[in-house]
């Protein structure tokens, strides 16, 4: 079992601080790359969502048109039978 140190030397603290700084610098680089990618990908995603919205609206209107045509033709058929 490892024994835990009760105190840290200045050298160990300096090494720890440098390692933490390196990891935060790497994190900042990764976040910058993600931000750059989002800047280029989000407009394309917006266009795709707008296209999907348009297609769904058109499909809805077609379905409503079909239902209206069915009901009108059904009413006309019933009216012609009486």
N, C-alpha and C positions, 0 to 999 in steps of 0.2 A: 504494500500500500504506500502511495506517495505521501511524503510529509509536506505539509503546507508551510511555506515560509511566513514568518511573522512580520518581516520587514522587507522592504525593497531597497536595493541600492540605487544610487543616482544613475549609474550606468543602465541598470535594468529599466528604470523609469524612462530614461531617455530613449532606449530601444523600443519600449512599448509605445511611447508617444510617436516615434517615427513610423512604426508599423501602422498605428491607427491613422496617421496622416496619409500614408500610402494607400490605405484601403479607402479612405474618403476621397482621395484624388481619383482612384479607379472608379468609384461609384459616380463621381461627377462626370467622368468621361463617358461612362455608359449611359447616364441620363441625358447627356448632350446628344449622343447618337440616337437615342429614342426620340428626343424632341425633334431632331432633324427629320427622322423618318415620319413622325406624325405630321409635320408640316407639309410633307409631300403626299402622304397617303390620305389624310382626312378630306381634302377637296375631292379626290376620286371617289371616296366612300360616300360623300354627300351626293355626288352625281348618280351613283348607283342606287342610293336610297330614293332619290327623286324619280328615277326611271321606274323603280319598283312601285312607288306610290302611283304614278301615272298609269301603269299597267293594271294595278288593282282597281283603280277608279274606273277604267274603261271596262274591265271585266264585270264590275258591279253594274254599270249602266247597261251592258248587254243582257245580263241576267234579269234586270228589272224590265227591260224591253220585251224579253221573251215571256215573262209572267203577264205583263199587260196584254200582249198579243193573245196569249192563251185564254185569259179571262174574257176579253172582248169577244173572241171567236166562240167561246163557250156560251156566253150570253146571247150572241147572235144565233147560234144553233138552237138554243132553247126557245128563243122568241120565234124562230121560223117553224117550230114544231107545234105551236099552239094555234 
